[in-house]
Every structure is written in structure tokens, then in C-alpha cells.
């Protein structure tokens, strides 16, 4: 019954509004959804494409999983995002299983709840990106390494092979290197004899069998094009930018932010150096160190690169009860989040949004009280309820889909293009191909009767002569992916939501005289 309740809780966090284009997204998600939708439409498995052009941004394992989602639920957001959400749920369950073996029964439930309710996974576990599947691959490898070393079950090392092969097919060589460092580093310090065993060889062969066939086939079919795009442009070029402390801070601060609201609990759980060789401390530390080291070396890095070590950080937080200062700090943070939820009521909001925000603030206040009482499981559960209310009800109620139904009806039967956007999320929302056009291609698309979707600000990039010939076929507004803080403050002070909304226009050419 406890396991069923945990799975239900995780489903509540990750599945509601998953198929809604107005829920949480990320700019890169549009690439991944667009690629998988195009591969699905063309029946392609080998080569990822956008608008018919090969784009090897990442290996195709995530695209393949999204195609399975499309087959089961249709070519839409739910099917495309389901593999990431399912990976986030599996990640929480596997982290809990590992914590239970490392620290005991109570730690298992707590670890699953903590990792699933971090800000990082509540955002990236609901978007069609490779972060959740890759973190799951790392966790599977760490799970196998622990059981092989500390439970004397060397055959469990095969999990490391599965994790390495999956990471190789999700992120490329970097993913496999991280698995090698996590597993190899831990075993080198704990059970070095295992590294020379037949089970380590078996794990290596298994990982190669999972990962290498696609690379070999891509080389055979595309040759130098594949090498230049994937290995040079998408991997080696990340070392060709200047390495900066600002970039490093982006990675490290991003990890702390993505651990919220449990960051203080994690920081308080880091033990002194004298305990680092204890196996239940060593594995999480090697794991965190491997991820941060690998992503520190390239000059180009993004905040979410550190997400792969959040399960390890959470494992540390489950070893023992947190000190009072960490519980008080976490309580204050949860109360601050509750206050922010109440503060949003200054805006004119739909009744359903108002009700969900009030209920969310009450749940956060309850969580703040529970953490002071050292009832961490209850605290995390109430925090999850609060977040679910916001993600499933509050945000979709105030943010229109990327193409609202009335606008989509007016665009029926017309060839659709976008300007200034990656077309993936438009393709999924329209449930038909939407292509990107820039420069002279805009006029060509319009001349043949197509409709081009612009943000209102993007019309400034269209030549004046062409802009004067355009008329809107449909208009709507949408909250953009990133909002400047000053716009949010100005909107809140004025109780006016218009600064938060991005006008969208579906434009066509002026109909010739007499054709209306």
C-alpha cells in the first residue's frame, strides 16, 4: 500500500496537464519535440531531422521513446513528454530503492519524495528533454555499483553497462564518461578487484552493444557530415569558447537552485572529510564530483547540466535527521513561497487560479510547520501537493496554449510557418507540420498562400514593403518562456497582466482586390 501511495504521489506531480502546451516548457524542448514529431511523420529511426535537414544535436534514444509515446497517445504533447515524466517517476523510485539499501527503510521513502519535489525535476521532469532519462541512467549505474560492492553481488554491475549505454544514446560520449567515472571511481576506492572482473567486462560489452550500433550506422550512411555535426560542432566546439568563472558559477548556482526547496537540507548533510571514505558517503560524493567535473571542463555550460547529480545530493540528505538550523531555514523558505503565492492574488486572476493558489499557499504553510517538527515525509508530501496545484491548475488557467483553439480553427487548411521560433511546440499543438522561415523565405511562404506566425515584436525584422502587405488572420496572447524581472514587478504593481503577455499574430498577405 505504501508503494502504491508513493507511485500515486509521483503521478500527481508529473502527469497532470502534461499534454497542455501552456504548462512548463523550455526553449530546447521545441527542438526535441519537433525532431521526434518529424521522425515519426516520416517513419525515420536513424537520422534526426528538422525541416528535412539532418540535425544531430543529440543521439536518438529520447526521440525513439517519444515516438513510442506518439504511437500510444497520438502525436501531441502528452505522448512527447511522457518518456521524460516516466523517467522522472522511475528516477524517484530508484533513488528511493538505493537509499533504502544504503540507509534503511525510512530513508527510501524520504529520498523518493525529496528528489521528485525539487524545483529542478518539477521543471525538467515535465519537459521533453533528456535530463530526466540521463539522470535515471546515472542512478541505475550507481545502484548496480552499490549492490556489486557493498552487497557482494558482482553481477549487478551489468546495471552500470545499461546505464552507460543509455547515457551514450542520450547525451553522447559525455554521458558514458560520467557513468565510467561514477562507477569506476567508487569501485576503485572500495572494491578495486571488481574492476578487473568478468562482470566489469560484461558491463562494458553491454554498454557498447546498446550504444555503438547507432553511431556505426550513422557513420556508414552520413560519413563526414555526421562526424562534423555531432562530434565537432556539438561536442568538441564546447571547448572552444573562453572558460569563465561566470560560466562555472552558472553550473554551481544552478545546482543549488534546482535543489530548492531542499537546498539547505542537502548542504547541512555534507559530512566532514574524515567520513568521506564511508561507503554511504563515498558513493554520493563521487557521483556529484563526476558530474560537476565533467561539465566544468567545457567552456560552454548551462545550469541544468548539474541535474544529473541531484539524486546523489538527496541521498546525502537522507542519512540522518537535519540539524535545527537547516529545518528552520527550510521552514522560512517554504513560508516565503507561500507568501509569494498569496502575493500573486494582486493580479486579476480567474477564480480557479485564485482557489488553487490559496490552497497551494496553505499546503506550503503546513509543510513549513511539519519540517520544524522533524516530520520530513509529511513536509515533502504537502510541498508536492502545493506544487501540483500550481502546475496542474493555476498555470494552465492563466496561460493560453501556444496556438489557442479558436485561432487554430481559423488557420485550418492553410500551410503554417513560424518566424523567430523553433517550430516543434507549434507542430505538436497544431498536430500538423509547422515549419520555420527566416529572411527571404518568409515572403516565399506567404506568396504561395501560407500563414506565418510572428510574435508582434518580431514583425520589426520584416522588410517594410512586405510588412505593409500583411494582415492578421488570427491574434492571441501567450506568456513567453522568460520574463524580465522588471516587467513582472511593473505588472504586479499596476495589477495589469498585459506586460506579461506576448502578442502573437498569424499573418497572411493582403488578398488581391475583388477576391474578398
HELIX and SHEET records of a PDB file:
HELIX    1   1 UNK A    2  UNK A   14  1                                  13    
HELIX    2   2 UNK A   27  UNK A   42  1                                  16    
HELIX    3   3 UNK A   61  UNK A   73  1                                  13    
HELIX    4   4 UNK A   77  UNK A  103  1                                  27    
HELIX    5   5 UNK A  105  UNK A  116  1                                  12    
HELIX    6   6 UNK A  119  UNK A  124  1                                   6    
HELIX    7   7 UNK A  131  UNK A  150  1                                  20    
HELIX    8   8 UNK A  154  UNK A  157  5                                   4    
HELIX    9   9 UNK A  158  UNK A  170  1                                  13    
HELIX   10  10 UNK A  173  UNK A  190  1                                  18    
HELIX   11  11 UNK A  192  UNK A  195  1                                   4    
HELIX   12  12 UNK A  198  UNK A  222  1                                  25    
HELIX   13  13 UNK A  224  UNK A  226  1                                   3    
HELIX   14  14 UNK A  227  UNK A  233  3                                   7    
HELIX   15  15 UNK A  236  UNK A  239  5                                   4    
HELIX   16  16 UNK A  245  UNK A  258  1                                  14    
HELIX   17  17 UNK A  263  UNK A  269  1                                   7    
HELIX   18  18 UNK A  273  UNK A  275  5                                   3    
HELIX   19  19 UNK A  279  UNK A  297  1                                  19    
HELIX   20  20 UNK A  303  UNK A  309  5                                   7    
HELIX   21  21 UNK A  310  UNK A  317  1                                   8    
HELIX   22  22 UNK A  324  UNK A  343  1                                  20    
HELIX   23  23 UNK A  344  UNK A  346  5                                   3    
HELIX   24  24 UNK A  351  UNK A  372  1                                  22    
HELIX   25  25 UNK A  376  UNK A  389  1                                  14    
HELIX   26  26 UNK A  390  UNK A  394  3                                   5    
HELIX   27  27 UNK A  395  UNK A  398  1                                   4    
HELIX   28  28 UNK A  405  UNK A  410  1                                   6    
HELIX   29  29 UNK A  424  UNK A  430  1                                   7    
HELIX   30  30 UNK A  440  UNK A  447  1                                   8    
HELIX   31  31 UNK A  456  UNK A  461  5                                   6    
HELIX   32  32 UNK A  464  UNK A  467  1                                   4    
HELIX   33  33 UNK A  485  UNK A  494  1                                  10    
HELIX   34  34 UNK A  497  UNK A  500  5                                   4    
SHEET    1   A 2 UNK A  49  UNK A  50  0                                        
SHEET    2   A 2 UNK A  53  UNK A  54 -1                                        
SHEET    1   B 5 UNK A 434  UNK A 436  0                                        
SHEET    2   B 5 UNK A 416  UNK A 418  1                                        
SHEET    3   B 5 UNK A 451  UNK A 455  1                                        
SHEET    4   B 5 UNK A 501  UNK A 509 -1                                        
SHEET    5   B 5 UNK A 470  UNK A 479 -1                                        
END                                                                             
